[in-house]
Amino acid sequence: MYKNNIEFIINSTNKDEPMYGIIALVSDTLESMKADIASQRVDEDQKKAFRSAMKDMISGLIKLNGIVEGMGQRVR
């Protein structure tokens, strides 16, 4: 369902596109996923997969925070 967005994010990252645009697309994709998930019931396997995905995303957010802090900007 989100394969095209994910592939575009990967390609944009590999082409060294502006970080802002890539983060905006990631955000838009997550917003769409959030809307789809809100209307669904999940089983235990899906909950486990979700927790694993969240751990990966949190790791990425920590890295992005380091980049932003290194730029001298404050994260809100």
Phi and psi in radians as a Rosetta constraint file:
Dihedral C 1 N 2 CA 2 C 2 CIRCULARHARMONIC -1.928 0.35
Dihedral N 2 CA 2 C 2 N 3 CIRCULARHARMONIC 0.230 0.35
Dihedral C 2 N 3 CA 3 C 3 CIRCULARHARMONIC -1.006 0.35
Dihedral N 3 CA 3 C 3 N 4 CIRCULARHARMONIC -0.744 0.35
Dihedral C 3 N 4 CA 4 C 4 CIRCULARHARMONIC -1.092 0.35
Dihedral N 4 CA 4 C 4 N 5 CIRCULARHARMONIC -0.753 0.35
Dihedral C 4 N 5 CA 5 C 5 CIRCULARHARMONIC -1.077 0.35
Dihedral N 5 CA 5 C 5 N 6 CIRCULARHARMONIC -0.782 0.35
Dihedral C 5 N 6 CA 6 C 6 CIRCULARHARMONIC -1.086 0.35
Dihedral N 6 CA 6 C 6 N 7 CIRCULARHARMONIC -0.779 0.35
Dihedral C 6 N 7 CA 7 C 7 CIRCULARHARMONIC -1.105 0.35
Dihedral N 7 CA 7 C 7 N 8 CIRCULARHARMONIC -0.687 0.35
Dihedral C 7 N 8 CA 8 C 8 CIRCULARHARMONIC -1.136 0.35
Dihedral N 8 CA 8 C 8 N 9 CIRCULARHARMONIC -0.695 0.35
Dihedral C 8 N 9 CA 9 C 9 CIRCULARHARMONIC -1.089 0.35
Dihedral N 9 CA 9 C 9 N 10 CIRCULARHARMONIC -0.778 0.35
Dihedral C 9 N 10 CA 10 C 10 CIRCULARHARMONIC -1.076 0.35
Dihedral N 10 CA 10 C 10 N 11 CIRCULARHARMONIC -0.860 0.35
Dihedral C 10 N 11 CA 11 C 11 CIRCULARHARMONIC -1.098 0.35
Dihedral N 11 CA 11 C 11 N 12 CIRCULARHARMONIC -0.722 0.35
Dihedral C 11 N 12 CA 12 C 12 CIRCULARHARMONIC -1.115 0.35
Dihedral N 12 CA 12 C 12 N 13 CIRCULARHARMONIC -0.696 0.35
Dihedral C 12 N 13 CA 13 C 13 CIRCULARHARMONIC -1.144 0.35
Dihedral N 13 CA 13 C 13 N 14 CIRCULARHARMONIC -0.756 0.35
Dihedral C 13 N 14 CA 14 C 14 CIRCULARHARMONIC -1.171 0.35
Dihedral N 14 CA 14 C 14 N 15 CIRCULARHARMONIC -0.496 0.35
Dihedral C 14 N 15 CA 15 C 15 CIRCULARHARMONIC -1.514 0.35
Dihedral N 15 CA 15 C 15 N 16 CIRCULARHARMONIC 0.050 0.35
Dihedral C 15 N 16 CA 16 C 16 CIRCULARHARMONIC 1.089 0.35
Dihedral N 16 CA 16 C 16 N 17 CIRCULARHARMONIC 0.677 0.35
Dihedral C 16 N 17 CA 17 C 17 CIRCULARHARMONIC -1.172 0.35
Dihedral N 17 CA 17 C 17 N 18 CIRCULARHARMONIC 2.862 0.35
Dihedral C 17 N 18 CA 18 C 18 CIRCULARHARMONIC -1.013 0.35
Dihedral N 18 CA 18 C 18 N 19 CIRCULARHARMONIC 2.363 0.35
Dihedral C 18 N 19 CA 19 C 19 CIRCULARHARMONIC -1.016 0.35
Dihedral N 19 CA 19 C 19 N 20 CIRCULARHARMONIC -0.699 0.35
Dihedral C 19 N 20 CA 20 C 20 CIRCULARHARMONIC -0.981 0.35
Dihedral N 20 CA 20 C 20 N 21 CIRCULARHARMONIC -0.821 0.35
Dihedral C 20 N 21 CA 21 C 21 CIRCULARHARMONIC -1.121 0.35
Dihedral N 21 CA 21 C 21 N 22 CIRCULARHARMONIC -0.684 0.35
Dihedral C 21 N 22 CA 22 C 22 CIRCULARHARMONIC -1.159 0.35
Dihedral N 22 CA 22 C 22 N 23 CIRCULARHARMONIC -0.790 0.35
Dihedral C 22 N 23 CA 23 C 23 CIRCULARHARMONIC -1.113 0.35
Dihedral N 23 CA 23 C 23 N 24 CIRCULARHARMONIC -0.648 0.35
Dihedral C 23 N 24 CA 24 C 24 CIRCULARHARMONIC -1.082 0.35
Dihedral N 24 CA 24 C 24 N 25 CIRCULARHARMONIC -0.748 0.35
Dihedral C 24 N 25 CA 25 C 25 CIRCULARHARMONIC -1.167 0.35
Dihedral N 25 CA 25 C 25 N 26 CIRCULARHARMONIC -0.702 0.35
Dihedral C 25 N 26 CA 26 C 26 CIRCULARHARMONIC -1.047 0.35
Dihedral N 26 CA 26 C 26 N 27 CIRCULARHARMONIC -0.789 0.35
Dihedral C 26 N 27 CA 27 C 27 CIRCULARHARMONIC -1.070 0.35
Dihedral N 27 CA 27 C 27 N 28 CIRCULARHARMONIC -0.804 0.35
Dihedral C 27 N 28 CA 28 C 28 CIRCULARHARMONIC -1.065 0.35
Dihedral N 28 CA 28 C 28 N 29 CIRCULARHARMONIC -0.715 0.35
Dihedral C 28 N 29 CA 29 C 29 CIRCULARHARMONIC -1.125 0.35
Dihedral N 29 CA 29 C 29 N 30 CIRCULARHARMONIC -0.763 0.35
Dihedral C 29 N 30 CA 30 C 30 CIRCULARHARMONIC -1.120 0.35
Dihedral N 30 CA 30 C 30 N 31 CIRCULARHARMONIC -0.676 0.35
Dihedral C 30 N 31 CA 31 C 31 CIRCULARHARMONIC -1.067 0.35
Dihedral N 31 CA 31 C 31 N 32 CIRCULARHARMONIC -0.726 0.35
Dihedral C 31 N 32 CA 32 C 32 CIRCULARHARMONIC -1.152 0.35
Dihedral N 32 CA 32 C 32 N 33 CIRCULARHARMONIC -0.741 0.35
Dihedral C 32 N 33 CA 33 C 33 CIRCULARHARMONIC -1.085 0.35
Dihedral N 33 CA 33 C 33 N 34 CIRCULARHARMONIC -0.719 0.35
Dihedral C 33 N 34 CA 34 C 34 CIRCULARHARMONIC -1.030 0.35
Dihedral N 34 CA 34 C 34 N 35 CIRCULARHARMONIC -0.772 0.35
Dihedral C 34 N 35 CA 35 C 35 CIRCULARHARMONIC -1.108 0.35
Dihedral N 35 CA 35 C 35 N 36 CIRCULARHARMONIC -0.714 0.35
Dihedral C 35 N 36 CA 36 C 36 CIRCULARHARMONIC -1.196 0.35
Dihedral N 36 CA 36 C 36 N 37 CIRCULARHARMONIC -0.695 0.35
Dihedral C 36 N 37 CA 37 C 37 CIRCULARHARMONIC -1.209 0.35
Dihedral N 37 CA 37 C 37 N 38 CIRCULARHARMONIC -0.587 0.35
Dihedral C 37 N 38 CA 38 C 38 CIRCULARHARMONIC -1.016 0.35
Dihedral N 38 CA 38 C 38 N 39 CIRCULARHARMONIC -0.515 0.35
Dihedral C 38 N 39 CA 39 C 39 CIRCULARHARMONIC -1.712 0.35
Dihedral N 39 CA 39 C 39 N 40 CIRCULARHARMONIC 0.207 0.35
Dihedral C 39 N 40 CA 40 C 40 CIRCULARHARMONIC -2.064 0.35
Dihedral N 40 CA 40 C 40 N 41 CIRCULARHARMONIC 2.697 0.35
Dihedral C 40 N 41 CA 41 C 41 CIRCULARHARMONIC -1.767 0.35
Dihedral N 41 CA 41 C 41 N 42 CIRCULARHARMONIC 2.490 0.35
Dihedral C 41 N 42 CA 42 C 42 CIRCULARHARMONIC -2.079 0.35
Dihedral N 42 CA 42 C 42 N 43 CIRCULARHARMONIC 2.551 0.35
Dihedral C 42 N 43 CA 43 C 43 CIRCULARHARMONIC -1.634 0.35
Dihedral N 43 CA 43 C 43 N 44 CIRCULARHARMONIC 3.115 0.35
Dihedral C 43 N 44 CA 44 C 44 CIRCULARHARMONIC -1.079 0.35
Dihedral N 44 CA 44 C 44 N 45 CIRCULARHARMONIC -0.702 0.35
Dihedral C 44 N 45 CA 45 C 45 CIRCULARHARMONIC -1.100 0.35
Dihedral N 45 CA 45 C 45 N 46 CIRCULARHARMONIC -0.700 0.35
Dihedral C 45 N 46 CA 46 C 46 CIRCULARHARMONIC -1.169 0.35
Dihedral N 46 CA 46 C 46 N 47 CIRCULARHARMONIC -0.636 0.35
Dihedral C 46 N 47 CA 47 C 47 CIRCULARHARMONIC -1.127 0.35
Dihedral N 47 CA 47 C 47 N 48 CIRCULARHARMONIC -0.705 0.35
Dihedral C 47 N 48 CA 48 C 48 CIRCULARHARMONIC -1.121 0.35
Dihedral N 48 CA 48 C 48 N 49 CIRCULARHARMONIC -0.766 0.35
Dihedral C 48 N 49 CA 49 C 49 CIRCULARHARMONIC -1.102 0.35
Dihedral N 49 CA 49 C 49 N 50 CIRCULARHARMONIC -0.673 0.35
Dihedral C 49 N 50 CA 50 C 50 CIRCULARHARMONIC -1.103 0.35
Dihedral N 50 CA 50 C 50 N 51 CIRCULARHARMONIC -0.807 0.35
Dihedral C 50 N 51 CA 51 C 51 CIRCULARHARMONIC -1.062 0.35
Dihedral N 51 CA 51 C 51 N 52 CIRCULARHARMONIC -0.698 0.35
Dihedral C 51 N 52 CA 52 C 52 CIRCULARHARMONIC -1.125 0.35
Dihedral N 52 CA 52 C 52 N 53 CIRCULARHARMONIC -0.778 0.35
Dihedral C 52 N 53 CA 53 C 53 CIRCULARHARMONIC -1.104 0.35
Dihedral N 53 CA 53 C 53 N 54 CIRCULARHARMONIC -0.686 0.35
Dihedral C 53 N 54 CA 54 C 54 CIRCULARHARMONIC -1.133 0.35
Dihedral N 54 CA 54 C 54 N 55 CIRCULARHARMONIC -0.668 0.35
Dihedral C 54 N 55 CA 55 C 55 CIRCULARHARMONIC -1.060 0.35
Dihedral N 55 CA 55 C 55 N 56 CIRCULARHARMONIC -0.746 0.35
Dihedral C 55 N 56 CA 56 C 56 CIRCULARHARMONIC -1.106 0.35
Dihedral N 56 CA 56 C 56 N 57 CIRCULARHARMONIC -0.761 0.35
Dihedral C 56 N 57 CA 57 C 57 CIRCULARHARMONIC -1.157 0.35
Dihedral N 57 CA 57 C 57 N 58 CIRCULARHARMONIC -0.689 0.35
Dihedral C 57 N 58 CA 58 C 58 CIRCULARHARMONIC -1.114 0.35
Dihedral N 58 CA 58 C 58 N 59 CIRCULARHARMONIC -0.704 0.35
Dihedral C 58 N 59 CA 59 C 59 CIRCULARHARMONIC -1.028 0.35
Dihedral N 59 CA 59 C 59 N 60 CIRCULARHARMONIC -0.755 0.35
Dihedral C 59 N 60 CA 60 C 60 CIRCULARHARMONIC -1.145 0.35
Dihedral N 60 CA 60 C 60 N 61 CIRCULARHARMONIC -0.691 0.35
Dihedral C 60 N 61 CA 61 C 61 CIRCULARHARMONIC -1.118 0.35
Dihedral N 61 CA 61 C 61 N 62 CIRCULARHARMONIC -0.661 0.35
Dihedral C 61 N 62 CA 62 C 62 CIRCULARHARMONIC -1.095 0.35
Dihedral N 62 CA 62 C 62 N 63 CIRCULARHARMONIC -0.738 0.35
Dihedral C 62 N 63 CA 63 C 63 CIRCULARHARMONIC -1.126 0.35
Dihedral N 63 CA 63 C 63 N 64 CIRCULARHARMONIC -0.766 0.35
Dihedral C 63 N 64 CA 64 C 64 CIRCULARHARMONIC -1.099 0.35
Dihedral N 64 CA 64 C 64 N 65 CIRCULARHARMONIC -0.667 0.35
Dihedral C 64 N 65 CA 65 C 65 CIRCULARHARMONIC -1.047 0.35
Dihedral N 65 CA 65 C 65 N 66 CIRCULARHARMONIC -0.707 0.35
Dihedral C 65 N 66 CA 66 C 66 CIRCULARHARMONIC -1.080 0.35
Dihedral N 66 CA 66 C 66 N 67 CIRCULARHARMONIC -0.677 0.35
Dihedral C 66 N 67 CA 67 C 67 CIRCULARHARMONIC -1.123 0.35
Dihedral N 67 CA 67 C 67 N 68 CIRCULARHARMONIC -0.836 0.35
Dihedral C 67 N 68 CA 68 C 68 CIRCULARHARMONIC -1.103 0.35
Dihedral N 68 CA 68 C 68 N 69 CIRCULARHARMONIC -0.772 0.35
Dihedral C 68 N 69 CA 69 C 69 CIRCULARHARMONIC -1.093 0.35
Dihedral N 69 CA 69 C 69 N 70 CIRCULARHARMONIC -0.627 0.35
Dihedral C 69 N 70 CA 70 C 70 CIRCULARHARMONIC -1.168 0.35
Dihedral N 70 CA 70 C 70 N 71 CIRCULARHARMONIC -0.436 0.35
Dihedral C 70 N 71 CA 71 C 71 CIRCULARHARMONIC -1.431 0.35
Dihedral N 71 CA 71 C 71 N 72 CIRCULARHARMONIC -0.108 0.35
Dihedral C 71 N 72 CA 72 C 72 CIRCULARHARMONIC 1.451 0.35
Dihedral N 72 CA 72 C 72 N 73 CIRCULARHARMONIC 0.284 0.35
Dihedral C 72 N 73 CA 73 C 73 CIRCULARHARMONIC -1.758 0.35
Dihedral N 73 CA 73 C 73 N 74 CIRCULARHARMONIC 2.716 0.35
Dihedral C 73 N 74 CA 74 C 74 CIRCULARHARMONIC -1.651 0.35
Dihedral N 74 CA 74 C 74 N 75 CIRCULARHARMONIC 2.416 0.35
Dihedral C 74 N 75 CA 75 C 75 CIRCULARHARMONIC -1.556 0.35
Dihedral N 75 CA 75 C 75 N 76 CIRCULARHARMONIC 2.318 0.35
